Amino acid sequence: MHRDRTDRVLVTRSEPGAGTLARALEAAGFEPVVCPLIDVRERLPDASLLQALDRFAAAIFVSGHAVRWGVPALRRHWPAWPGHLQWLAVGDATALALAAHGIRAVHPGEETSEGILAMPELGVVAGRRVLIVCGAGGRQRLANELTERGAYVSKLEVYERIRVTSAASLRAIHASGIDAAVVSSTDGGRAFAALWEQLGAPKDLRIIVPSERVRDTLFPLGFERTVSSAGAGPAAVIAALRSSLETNRES
């Protein structure tokens, strides 16, 4: 079906990722509508973990927020990094954020917990200590899988997510018309679902999520057109959007 307007895409993730994605969407021919549902704020980390960095074999940073608050917190205790430590990032953007601090990290092609778990650096972890730098309550699946492989896993929680958008704000956006939404985390998915339910809006909206883990949060709530992309990076999101919207038009 031919459309006489640009596809409008609701971007629900927090800054600075929302702005980065919005610019990429606009360059790709979409009309982004930025409405963060979650605000990310610094959380006081466990000082004992900060001081014990040299006891870990690997440190995994799961987001740019983890780098933003995790690296400065660690640096206060470690003017020089432990030489044996293996640094890992969830994706290219997180690796670049670490590089800005002089840290060279490896990352998977698929920017998800599953992608991290498939990395050869984490293939044999039995008896090793692994630090996951993340948000409060985040990446439990990653921690559980590494624990099952025999690793001793600790989570350094350096930020937390807080809902910031009202149903009224989302109602105005819905009324103006959107063709798809991008949800970037399980917390964001729950916030979106709760607000969408308040609107009484139909749940057949196309939603792009970065992983099966986030899809599994939305699908049972009735959002059956949720599509998992290969990570949260702009290129992966745009590819999933194009494929999903094109499929929708042909059906």
N, C-alpha and C positions, 0 to 999 in steps of 0.2 A: 504493500500500500504506500503510495506517495504521500509525503508529508510536506506541508507548506511552511513549516517553521523548524527552527533548530531544536534538537532534543535538549530538554532541560534536565539537568542532573543535580539532585540534592546531595551536597557534601556534608556529612554529619560529623566528621572527625575533628579533633581539636587542632589548634595552631601549635607549631608552624606548618604541620602537615597539610592542613586544610587549604592554606594559601598556595602551597606548592602544587597540590593536586588540581586546584581550581585553574591555575595558570596553564597547566598541561592540558586540561580538558578544553579550555578555550582555544588553545593552539591547535587542538585536534578537531575543532569544529563543533564542540558542544557548548551549551550555555550553562555554566555552573551556578548553582544557588548555594551559597555557603551558610550553613546554620549549625555550628557545633552544638552537639547535645551534651558533651562531657567537657569539663574543664580539668586540666591536669595541674596538680599542685605538688610542690616539694613535700616530702615526708622525711622526718628525722630517721636516719638508718641506724641499724644495730652497730654500735661502736665496736663491739667485740669482733664482728666480722670484718670491719674496716681494718682493724689492727692485725688480723690473721691472714691477710692476703697472701703472704708468702707460703702458707700451708696448702694453697690450692694449686692444682695442676692446670686448670682452665677457668677462664672467666667469660661468661656468655652475656652479651648485652642485647636485649630483646627489642630495643626501640631507641629513637633519638632522645626521648625523654630520659631513658636510662643513662645515656651518655651525658646529657645536660646536667643531671644532678649527681650521678654516680661517680663520674671521673673526678670532679672537684672534691667530693667527700673522701674518696680514696687517696687523692693526692695530698691531702692535709696530713696523712699518716705515712705516705710513701713518696718522699722527694725523688727517689729513683725506684723504678718498678723492679720487682723480682725478675731476674733474668730467665728463669725457667718457665714462666707463665705463658700459656697459650691463650691468645685473645681471639674470641669469636664474636661475630655480629650476625643478627638475623637477616640482614640484607645489605645492599650496596649503600643506601643512604646512611644507615647506621655505621657502616664501616668508614664512610667518608667523615662522619662526625667524630669518630675515634681518631682518624688520621689527623684531624685538626688539632688534636691534643698530642700528636706525635706517637700515636699507638697504631701499629700495623696489625689489622685483624683480618682473618679469613671469614668468608661468608658463603652460604649456599646459593645456588641458582634460584631455588624456590624459597621465597621469603616467608617461611612459616616454621612452626615448631617441628613439623614433619621434615622440612628441609634441613633444619639444624641437626636433627637426629640421624639423618642419612649421611652426614659428613664423615669422611674417614677419620678425622681427628677425634671423633666421639665413638668410633667403632668398638674400641676396647677401653673401657673405663673402670672395670672392676678394681676396687681397692683405691681408686683415685678420688680426690676431692674436687668437686666442681661447684663454682659459684655462679648463680644466675642473678644478674642485676636487672631488676624489673619493678613493676608497680605492685601495690598492695594486693595480694591475692592472685597475682597473675602467673601465667605459664605453669599451672599445676600439672598439666599433662606432660610437659617437657620434664619437669622435676620427677614425676612418677616413673616415666620411662627410663630415665637415667638411673634412678634408684633400682629399678628392676634389673638393669644391666650390671648392678653391683657397685655403682658410684656412691660416694657420700656427698649428698647434695645439700647446699645451703642457698637460701634466697635472700639477697640484699635488696630490700624493698625501699626505693628512694623516691617514689611518688605515689600519689593516689588520685583517683578519678572522682569527680563530683558532678552530678547532673546540674545543668545550668539553663536549659531551654524549657519554656513553658508551652503548654498545649496551644495557647493563643498564637504564639509565634509560628508554630508548625501549621496551625489552621490557615493562616494567611498564605503561607507558601503552597499548601495543598490546594487552596482555592484558586491560585494563579496557574496551577497546572504543572505537574512534573512528570517526566517519563520514566525516571529511574532514580534510585538512591544508592549511595555508597556508605556502607557501615563498616567500621574498621576494627571493632573489638567486641568481645562478648558483653562488656558493660555498656558499650554504645548500642549494641543490639537490643539489650533489655530496655534501655531508655527509649529507644525508637519505638519498640513494640508497645510499651506502656502509653506513650503519647499518641501513637496512631490509633490505639484502641479507644482512647478518650475522644478522638475525632469521629469515631464511627466510620472511618474511611475504609474502602474495600482493600483487601489484603492481596490483591493480584498485582501489586506493584513489583516491578523488576528491582531486585536489590543485589548489589555486588558486594561480596564479602571477601576477605583475604584468605580464608582457610575453611576447611570442613568444620573445624571447631566452632567458628562463629556461625556457620550455616546451621549447625546442629542446635544452636540457641534459638534461631528464628523459625526454622522449619516446623517444629512442633507447635509453635504459636499461630500457625495458619499462613505463614508467608512462604507459600510453596514455589514461588518463582525466584527464590534466592539462589544466586549463582556464585560459586567459589572461583576466584581468580587465582593465579599463581603468585600470590603475595600481595602486599599492600602498596607496592611501588606504582607510580603513575602509568608506566607502560603496561603493566599487567592489568590494572584497573580498566584502562582504555580499551585494551584488546577484549576483555570480558564484556564490557559495555557494548562494543560494536557487534560482537557475536550474538549477545543476548537480544539486543534490540532488533537486529536483522531477523533473527529467528521469530521474534514476536510479530513482525510485519508480514512474514511469509505464512504465519499460521492463521 
